[in-house]
Each structure stands twice: as structure tokens, then as C-alpha cells.
Amino acid sequence: MNEKEEWKPDDELIKWAKQHFAQMSVGGVWMPEASGLTYVKQSENVWVLKSMINTPEVQINHLRMVTLMNSVNINVLDEEAQVLPPPENEEQAWAQELHMKREIAQGWADKDGTLLVDMELADLYPSYIEDKEMLLENGDTTNIEIWGYIATNPNTNETITIDPDDYHLLMGDEYFMRIKADDSFILTALSREQMIEHIDGGGEVVSLGSKLEDYVLGLPIKMKVPPWMWGTTCKVDNILSEEQMTLDQFPSEEE
């Protein structure tokens, strides 16, 4: 018990905590690495313990987190926390953490209170936003591609950009591992087993690099590919009916 009572954060940790908690938006989730704890930001000065694994070590971790948060004038509510049984292995721990993250994501909302899950997320595909320069630890810089899912709030008609990782939590692999090509095709990543079945059935496949510059079902496609789709092999679904396709879209016999 003395360890729990005597632990205090040092000045450097308090400085980090002030910046860390201030930068997170309301509704944001904090799962300190290897702590067994999940917190949600309820307001600028209040965090809620959403869940904790039922072990003495995790209880100590929570007491330390409360001490750290209190040191930067943050109150922690923990009366209604979900107490989870200890995972039996690393795989179960990962699955447990993912389930908790996805459960919390279902409650994410726009500033007017409209839930993200009510914004027809199944109809969204990743959009390239911009290149952004990033400073590396050695002092060099590199460019990274910024992508997002642009959703429309049905109650305000305003658009918001959802971070790809957040969209993944909300929708899972089925919707995350796909892109739309030129408003003509949907390319969906396949597992090895799915690939074999699809090819054996005569289906079209396309392998993706960092960009797609090729003919897909006879139509020329040129586009960037989001990083999480690099190196995947995808099935091709045509979203244009033959009636919608113009003569100009069909390749000539010479091509």
C-alpha cells in the first residue's frame, strides 16, 4: 500500500500531462500502454474510467493515473467503470482492447451531437487530402500523405474529415480495406484464401502499389493509393452499368 500512497509524478511528467490532456478533444480515448486501463475525456477537466482489467497491478496503475491527472487539475470518475477479467494470452488481450476501442467509437459525435455512425459511413471511401512535411528524429524531413474520409452531417449539412484510423475503428476491415477508382470501380483487398477463390472463379484482380496507373476492366485509371492498401491484391467491382458507360469510356480495338 505504501507504494500506492507514496508515488508522485515528477515535474517533467506533469509538464507532459498538461500538454497531452489539453490536446485531446472531448470524447477522446486514452489507453496508457500496458496499463489495462481505458479513459474517456468527458470535459476539459473531467475524465471517466471506462474499463479496467481486474488485477492488483492494474488497480495500482489506476491510482497512479488518478494522481497524475489530479496534479494537472483533472478529476477522474471511476464509479461506473467496467471491470474486465484478465486476458489469458496476448491475442485475447489485443482482442479485448480492440473491442473496447470500437465500443467507445460508436459514441463519437460531431459538435452538434450527431453520431458519426449516423453519417452513412458505409458509403465513404478514402480521399487524398495533401502532402505534409514531417520532421524526423535525425533532423531530416520527409513528406507523408494525409488521407481522410469526408462525411456529411445530415443535420447540419456540414462536412467533417474522419481520420483513417478512426474510420477503421468505426467500420472494421470490410469497409476500411477498399478504395473507389475514378467513380467507376471499387477495389477491395483480398486475403490469400479469398484471392484463390476469386481467381479460380474467373474474377478480375488488381495488385496495388503506392499508385495505380493501369487499365481496369478496359478503362484507364490513374490515382494515388492510400498507404494501408499498398501491397494488397484486390477484387474489382464495376459500379457503372453498361447503360451508364459512354462510348468514349470503352477502349478502341487498337488499344
N, C-alpha and C positions, 0 to 999 in steps of 0.2 A: 504493500500500500504506500510505503514511503516514496517509491519511485514515481507513482502517480501524482502524489502530492507535491513533490519537490521539483518536478520538471518545469522549466520555464524557457520560452523561446529567447534566443539572443537577439541583439539589435539588427543583425543582418537578416535574420528570418522574419522579424517583424516588418522590416522595410519591404521585403519581398511580398509578404502577405498583403500589405496595404495596396500595393500595385496590382497584385494578382486578383484580389477580390473586387477591386474597383473596376477593372477592365471587363469583368464578366457581366453579361447582361442578365436582367431579371428572367428567371426561368432556366438559366444555365445550370449545367450539371457538373459537379466536381467529384471525381472518384480518385482520391490520392492513391498513387501506385502502391500495390501490395498491402493496402491498409484494411481491405474488407469493408470499406465504408462508401456510401453514396450520399452526397449532399445536393440540395437544390436551392438556388438563390430565390428567396421569396420577395425580398425588397432590398434596398441598398444596405440596410443594417440588420437584416434577418435572414438566416439560412435555416433550412429544415433538413434534419437527418432523415433520408428516405428509407435507407436499409442498412443493416449491419449483419455480418456473419457472427454467429453465436459461439465465440471463443474468448477466453480471457485476454489474449493478445489484442484482439480487435477492440475489446472494451477499453483497454489501456490506450490504444490508438485514438479512440473517440475522445477520451478525456483530454488527451494532448491537443487534439484538433480544436476542442472547445476552448482550451486555454489560449491557443494561438489566435482564434477568432475573437475571443474576448479582449485580447491585448490590442486589437485594432477596432474596438467598439462595435463588434458584431455579436448579436445574440443568436444562440442556436436552440432551436426547438427540436426535441428528440422524443417526446412522449408517444408519438404515433408511428415510430419507425418500425418497419417490417424486419423481423428477426429471422435470418435465414440459417438453415443447417450448414455446417462446414462441408465444402465440396470434398469428394473422395479422391479426386485427381485433378491435374492441371486442365484437362479437357472439360471436365464438369465446371471448374472454376471459370473458365473462359465463357462457356455457355451461360452460366448464371449471370455473369457480368453483362454479356450482350443482351440477355433477356431484360435485365433491369434498365439498361440504356434505352432499349426500344420501348419499354413501357412508359418511361418518362417522356420520350419523344412524342408519344401520342397526345401529350398535353401541351405541346408547344403552340403558341398562338402569335398572331400579328398584334400590333399595338392597339387595335380596336377590340381585341379579344377573339377574333375569328381563328379557329384552329387551323393549323397548316394542313391537317388531314382532310379538311373540308374544301380544299382548293384544287380538286381534280388532279392530284399528283400523278395518277396513273397515265395521264395524257402528256406528261412532261418528258423532255429529252434534254441532255446536257447542251449548254450553249457556251461557246468560247467568249470570254469577256475581254481579256487583254494579256499582254506580257508584262511581267513585273520584275524589276531588278531586285535581287536578293544578295545581301552581304554574307559571305562565308566566314568561317572562323579564322581562316588564314589571311583574311583581309581582301581577298579577291571577291569579285561579284559574278553572279550568274543570272540568267533570265529564267523565270518559271512561268508556265502558262496558268492563268486564272480561269477556272470554269465555274459555272453555276447553273442552277435550274430556276428558270424565271416563271414564277407562279403569279396568278391574278387573284386578288382577294375579291370574292363575289359580292361582298357587302360594301366595299369602297371603290371597286374597280381599279385600285392601285396595284402596281406590280411590286413584288419583292423577289430578291435573289436568294435562293436557298443554297447553302454550302453543300458540295457533293457528299461529304461525309455525313452531314445531317440528313440529306435525302436518302442515303444508303440505310441509315438507321430507321427512317420512317417507312421505307418501301421494301427493303431487302434486296437480295441479289437479282431476283426475277426482273425487276424494273431498273435496277442500277446498271446491270451489265448489258446495256443495249444503247444504240445510238440511231438517230434518224439521218439518212443520207439524202440531201437535196430534196427533201419533202417527197421522195419517191419510194424509198426503201427503209425498212427497219432491219438493222443488223444486230443480232442477239448472240452473245458469246455462248459457246457450247463446251460442255465437259467432254472428256475423251470418249466416254461411253455414248453420249449424245451425238458426238461427231460421227462415230462409226455408224450408228443407226441412221443418221440423216443422210450421209453419203451413200450408204448401201441402198437407201430408198430413192436415190436419184436427185436428192436435194442440192441446191446451189450453196457453196460456201465461199467465204472471203476471209483471207488472213490479213490482220491489221498490223501496221507499224505505227509510227508517230503521225503519219498522214496517209490519206487514201487518194491515190491518183490512178484510177483504173476504170475499166468498163465493168459495170454490174448489170447483169441481165441485159446486156447490149447497150446500156446507157452510160455515157461518160460521167464519172464522179470525181470531183476534186475538193477535198476538205481536210481540215485538221481532225485528229483523233484524240480524245481525252486520254491522259496518261494511264488511267486504270484499265483501259481497253487495249493498250499496246501488247502485242504478242498473243492476242486471242484469235481463235478461228470462229467465225460467226455464220449462222444460217441467214439467209436473205428472204425477207418477206416483202413482196411487192404491195405497196399501199395505193397504187394507181390502177384503176381498172382500165381495160383496153379502150373503153369509150372515152376516158379522160385523157388518154395519151394522144398527142397531136402527131401529125405526120413528121414534123421536124424532130420529134424525140426519138423516132425509130432510126437506127443506123442504116445507111445505104448499103447496098450489096458490096460496094467497093471497100467499105470499112470492114 
